[in-house]
Amino acid sequence: MKKIKFNVAEEKDLQEIFSIFSAAIEEMNKHNIPQWDEVYPDKYILQNDIKKKQLYIGKIDSEIVCVYVLNSDCDEQYINGNWEYPNAIYSVIHRMCVNPKFQNQGIGALTLNHIEEKLKSAGVETIRLDAFSLNPFALKMYYKQGYIKVGEANWRKGKFYLMEKKL
């Protein structure tokens, strides 16, 4: 597989990013994974991520293969986490999405490896995220990459697992 080139997304990327999320929602619905919909994540949320320079894209050649948001924002439900490293410097991965055309090719794992290396070199000690309890594909990937479940959050779409990994 060719190397993925990661960059901060720009406003001009918004339509392609939104199309990838729309295709991912369609794909998840085929597998009865009602994680995302027209309410979340919507175009406004993604545009705001871009404006804050927190949305990253991974490209192979000129095509976006993955998208993720990285910051230190925690939803109030993160208080439900029995965090292993409560005082650690952490970052949170949000809205990670692999373009359905590139799923089942290890893109998610490569993206997580990239994020981990980037954060480790920036002095970040742990990564936190939440994963939909009814998304077996995401859960399998996170567990395989060494993330551990530290709690649960309940949102509009149901139960999500709070997860953490020490870098």
C-alpha positions, 0 to 999 in steps of 0.5 A: 500500500502507498504511504498515507500523507497526513495534513490539517484539512482546509476549507476547500476539503469540506465537501469531500470530507462531508461526502466521506462521512455520508458514505460511511454513515450509509456503510454503517447503516448496512451493518446495523450500526446507527452511530452517526446520522444527519444530525451528527456529525453534520457539515457545520461541525466538520467546518468548525473542526476545520476552522479550529485547525483540529481536523486532519485528513490522510491522503493516498495520492490525491484521495482522502482515505481517512479523517480525524479530529484531534484536540483535548476537548472532553464531553461532560460524559467523560467524567464517567471514565475511570481513567488509568492516568487521570493526571496525564497530559492527554489528547482526544480523538474524535470523529475518526472515519475511514473512507468506505472505499478504503476500509478493511485495508488497515487504514484505521490502524495506520492512522492510529499509529500516525496519531500516536507517534505525532502525540508522543513526540509532542509530549502527550502521555495518553490518548482518550476516545469514545467508541460506539458500543454497537460498532464491532469493527471500531472496537476490534481495531481499538482493542487490537491497537492497545486501547482499554475500556475505562468507562461508558457514556450515554448519548443520543445514539446509545452507549459508547465506551470510553477508552484510553491508551498510554503512549 
